Amino acid sequence: MFGIPSTTFAKMWPFGSSNVAAGPSNMDLYRDMQSKDAEFRDMVRAKDAEFKEMLQRKDAEFKEMLHAKDAELQRKDGELRELHADKEKLLHQATEVRLMWAKANDIVLSMRGQRNVRGALEYIAGDLITDGSGGVQAKLTRLADNEEFMAELKVIAEKKNLRLVDIKHCLNHLYHTYSKGMHGSEAVVTIHVTALTATTELALLMALFERFNVTYRVSTDWKEPEAPALATE
């Protein structure tokens, strides 16, 4: 062809069968892809099984932890119930003791013929306040240093919208106010509101009587008795 020998043309032709490198056929590539795909699927299944096993293990650990916490909560709930029952029992006993104490105080005041505010103050200072020395007013005044009493007094003051400082000032002369009268016994120690010289006295007397378990009531219908008429010829 065109004067070139056929043998020479065959040697120059780059696409001759003798010059083409042997390569994989389409069937070989397909088989290789199938093999790789099978390996990938096996790997996915293995990882999936491993992941499921891990999830099951974690789920079991979590359930075990929840079970332990539930058992602990039940135990603590039982302990709390027992503590609450003990608390209620102690409160009931404390209430009974206070009632017995109040009855005993009432009996003493009655036997002494002092079931009134003045008599109650003298009984509190003389028999129930055992620390320190001094007279009735001195002992009452020192109650301002008693944290428990002042805490109770503060609660009463807040309920009655009173200033604690005013009540403490009233404490300094409380007995002097009531030492001038109120002799004899009443059916129950009675705080006569109409006889109060200051609103702080009511809160103070209530705190004192509740602190020392003196049975009392508050009355608004009391009037100062008139002085007896002078005898005339």
C-alpha positions in Angstrom: 0.0 0.0 0.0 1.4 3.3 -1.2 4.7 1.6 -1.9 5.3 0.5 1.7 5.8 -3.2 2.1 3.2 -5.0 4.1 5.8 -6.4 6.5 7.2 -2.9 7.2 3.7 -1.5 7.8 2.9 -4.2 10.2 6.0 -3.4 12.2 5.2 0.3 12.3 1.5 -0.2 13.2 1.2 0.4 17.0 -2.1 -1.3 17.4 -1.0 -4.7 16.2 -1.9 -7.7 18.4 1.8 -8.2 19.1 2.2 -4.7 20.6 -0.9 -4.6 22.8 -0.2 -5.4 26.5 -2.4 -8.2 27.9 -5.1 -6.7 30.3 -8.0 -7.9 32.3 -11.2 -8.7 30.5 -14.6 -7.3 31.4 -15.4 -10.6 33.0 -12.3 -10.5 35.2 -13.2 -6.9 36.3 -16.8 -8.0 37.1 -15.6 -10.9 39.1 -13.2 -8.7 41.0 -16.0 -6.2 41.8 -18.1 -9.0 43.0 -15.4 -10.3 45.3 -14.7 -6.7 46.6 -18.5 -6.2 47.1 -18.7 -9.5 49.0 -15.8 -8.5 51.2 -17.4 -5.1 51.9 -20.7 -6.7 52.8 -18.9 -9.2 55.1 -17.1 -6.3 56.8 -20.4 -4.3 57.2 -22.1 -7.4 58.7 -19.2 -7.9 61.0 -19.2 -4.3 62.1 -23.0 -4.4 62.5 -22.8 -7.5 64.6 -20.0 -5.9 66.7 -22.1 -2.7 67.1 -25.2 -4.6 68.1 -23.2 -6.6 70.6 -21.8 -3.4 72.1 -25.3 -1.9 72.3 -26.6 -5.0 74.0 -23.7 -4.9 76.4 -24.2 -1.2 77.2 -28.0 -1.7 77.5 -27.3 -4.5 80.0 -24.9 -2.3 81.9 -27.4 0.6 81.9 -30.2 -1.6 83.1 -28.0 -3.0 85.8 -27.1 0.5 86.9 -30.8 1.6 86.9 -31.7 -1.5 88.9 -29.0 -0.6 91.4 -30.1 3.0 91.6 -33.7 1.9 92.0 -32.8 -0.4 94.8 -30.8 2.4 96.4 -33.7 4.8 96.1 -36.1 2.3 97.5 -33.7 1.8 100.5 -33.4 5.5 101.0 -37.1 6.0 100.7 -37.6 3.3 103.4 -35.0 5.1 105.6 -36.8 8.5 105.0 -40.2 6.9 105.9 -38.6 5.6 109.1 -37.1 9.0 109.8 -40.4 10.7 109.1 -42.2 8.2 111.4 -39.6 8.8 114.1 -40.0 12.5 113.7 -43.8 12.4 114.0 -43.4 10.2 117.0 -41.0 12.6 118.6 -43.2 15.6 117.8 -46.2 13.8 119.3 -44.2 13.1 122.4 -43.0 16.7 122.5 -46.6 17.9 122.3 -47.6 15.6 125.1 -44.7 16.8 127.2 -45.7 20.4 126.6 -49.3 19.7 127.5 -48.2 18.0 130.7 -45.8 20.9 131.5 -48.6 23.4 130.8 -51.0 21.4 133.1 -48.3 21.3 135.8 -47.7 25.1 135.5 -51.4 25.8 135.7 -51.8 23.7 138.8 -48.9 25.5 140.5 -50.3 28.9 139.6 -53.8 27.9 140.8 -52.4 26.5 144.1 -50.5 29.8 144.7 -53.5 31.9 143.8 -51.5 33.5 141.0 -53.3 32.5 137.9 -53.0 35.9 136.2 -50.4 37.7 134.1 -48.5 39.1 137.0 -48.4 35.7 138.8 -47.3 34.0 135.5 -44.5 36.4 135.1 -43.3 35.9 138.6 -43.6 32.1 138.2 -41.6 32.2 135.0 -38.8 34.3 136.4 -38.7 32.6 139.8 -39.2 28.9 138.9 -38.7 28.4 135.1 -35.7 30.7 134.4 -33.0 28.9 136.3 -29.9 30.6 134.9 -28.6 33.8 136.5 -29.7 35.7 139.6 -31.7 38.8 140.2 -35.3 39.8 140.5 -38.2 39.1 138.1 -37.5 42.0 135.8 -33.8 41.3 135.6 -34.4 37.7 134.5 -37.0 38.7 132.0 -34.6 41.3 130.5 -31.9 38.8 130.1 -34.2 36.8 127.8 -33.1 39.2 125.0 -29.9 37.2 124.9 -31.7 33.9 124.5 -31.6 33.0 120.8 -34.4 30.5 120.9 -36.8 32.9 122.7 -35.9 35.8 120.4 -36.5 33.5 117.3 -40.0 32.7 118.7 -40.6 36.4 119.5 -39.5 37.4 115.9 -42.1 35.0 114.4 -44.9 36.5 116.5 -43.7 40.1 115.8 -43.8 39.4 112.0 -47.3 38.0 112.3 -48.5 41.1 114.1 -46.5 43.6 112.0 -44.4 44.8 114.9 -40.8 45.8 115.1 -38.6 43.4 117.1 -36.6 46.3 118.5 -39.8 47.8 120.0 -40.7 44.5 121.6 -37.2 44.2 123.1 -37.6 47.7 124.6 -41.0 46.6 126.1 -39.3 43.6 127.6 -37.1 45.9 129.7 -40.0 47.1 131.8 -42.7 44.4 131.3 -42.9 43.3 134.9 -42.9 46.8 136.3 -46.0 47.4 134.2 -47.8 44.3 135.6 -46.5 44.4 139.1 -48.9 47.2 140.0 -52.0 45.0 139.9 -53.7 41.8 138.9 -53.9 39.9 142.1 -55.9 36.7 142.7 -56.6 33.8 140.3 -58.7 33.7 137.1 -60.1 30.6 135.4 -57.1 30.8 133.1 -54.3 33.3 132.7 -55.8 36.0 130.6 -54.2 38.7 128.6 -56.7 41.6 128.7 -56.1 43.5 125.5 -58.0 46.6 126.8 -55.5 46.8 129.7 -52.4 46.7 127.5 -50.3 49.9 127.6 -48.6 49.1 124.2 -49.4 46.7 121.3 -45.9 45.2 121.8 -47.0 43.8 125.2 -49.4 41.4 123.6 -46.7 39.8 121.4 -44.3 39.7 124.2 -46.6 38.1 126.7 -47.7 35.5 124.0 -44.1 34.7 123.3 -43.3 34.3 127.0 -46.3 32.1 127.8 -45.7 29.9 124.8 -42.0 29.6 125.4 -42.6 28.5 129.1 -45.8 26.5 128.5 -48.2 28.7 130.4 -51.8 28.2 129.4 -53.4 31.5 128.5 -56.1 33.2 126.5 -56.5 36.7 125.0 -59.6 38.7 126.0 -60.9 42.0 124.6 -63.9 42.4 127.0 -62.1 43.2 130.2 -62.2 46.6 132.0 -60.2 47.8 134.9 -62.3 47.3 138.0 -63.4 50.5 139.7 -61.8 51.4 143.0 -64.1 50.7 146.0 -66.1 53.7 147.1 -64.9 55.4 150.3 -67.0 54.8 153.3 -69.1 57.8 154.4 -70.7 58.5 157.6 
